[in-house]
Amino acid sequence: MCYVDYDLIMQRKQDDILDLLVRCLEAWLTCLEQDNENLAAEMEEKKWRAENEAYSLNEYAYNWEFTEKWE
């Protein structure tokens, strides 16, 4: 006669479900960390662009002033 241990089957299913949930949460955490890194990089790029634009405007204004004085 064949004996089926339903408790063991249910325990394995629960273990599989928990394992799947853990892997999903780990993947989600990884995505959030990457998004955070990308956001930080975007903010750094915006800061760099603003500083670069301000420097370019200052340089242009200085060159314009210098040219006007010596013409």
C-alpha positions as CSV (number, residue, x, y, z in Angstrom):
1,M,0.0,0.0,0.0
2,C,1.2,3.5,-0.9
3,Y,1.5,6.0,1.9
4,V,1.3,9.8,1.1
5,D,2.6,12.2,3.8
6,Y,0.4,15.2,3.2
7,D,2.1,17.2,6.0
8,L,5.5,16.7,4.3
9,I,4.0,17.8,0.9
10,M,2.5,20.9,2.5
11,Q,5.7,21.7,4.3
12,R,7.7,21.5,1.0
13,K,5.1,23.8,-0.7
14,Q,5.4,26.3,2.1
15,D,9.2,26.2,1.9
16,D,9.0,26.7,-1.9
17,I,6.7,29.6,-1.5
18,L,8.9,31.2,1.2
19,D,12.0,30.7,-1.0
20,L,10.2,32.4,-3.9
21,L,9.1,35.3,-1.7
22,V,12.7,35.8,-0.4
23,R,14.1,35.8,-3.9
24,C,11.4,38.3,-5.1
25,L,12.2,40.6,-2.1
26,E,16.0,40.3,-2.8
27,A,15.4,41.2,-6.5
28,W,13.1,44.1,-5.5
29,L,15.8,45.4,-3.1
30,T,18.4,45.2,-5.8
31,C,16.2,47.2,-8.2
32,L,15.6,49.8,-5.5
33,E,19.4,50.1,-4.8
34,Q,20.1,50.5,-8.5
35,D,17.4,53.1,-8.8
36,N,18.9,55.0,-5.9
37,E,22.3,54.9,-7.5
38,N,20.9,56.1,-10.8
39,L,19.1,58.9,-9.0
40,A,22.3,59.9,-7.2
41,A,24.1,59.9,-10.5
42,E,21.4,62.1,-12.2
43,M,21.6,64.6,-9.3
44,E,25.4,64.7,-9.6
45,E,25.1,65.3,-13.4
46,K,22.6,68.1,-12.9
47,K,24.8,69.7,-10.3
48,W,27.8,69.4,-12.7
49,R,25.8,70.9,-15.6
50,A,24.6,73.8,-13.5
51,E,28.2,74.5,-12.3
52,N,29.5,74.2,-15.8
53,E,26.9,76.5,-17.2
54,A,27.6,79.1,-14.5
55,Y,31.3,78.9,-15.2
56,S,30.7,79.3,-19.0
57,L,28.4,82.3,-18.4
58,N,31.0,83.9,-16.1
59,E,33.8,83.3,-18.6
60,Y,31.6,84.8,-21.4
61,A,30.8,87.8,-19.3
62,Y,34.5,88.3,-18.5
63,N,35.6,88.0,-22.1
64,W,32.8,90.4,-23.2
65,E,33.9,93.0,-20.6
66,F,37.5,92.6,-21.5
67,T,36.8,93.0,-25.2
68,E,34.7,96.1,-24.6
69,K,37.4,97.8,-22.6
70,W,40.1,97.3,-25.1
71,E,38.2,98.2,-28.3
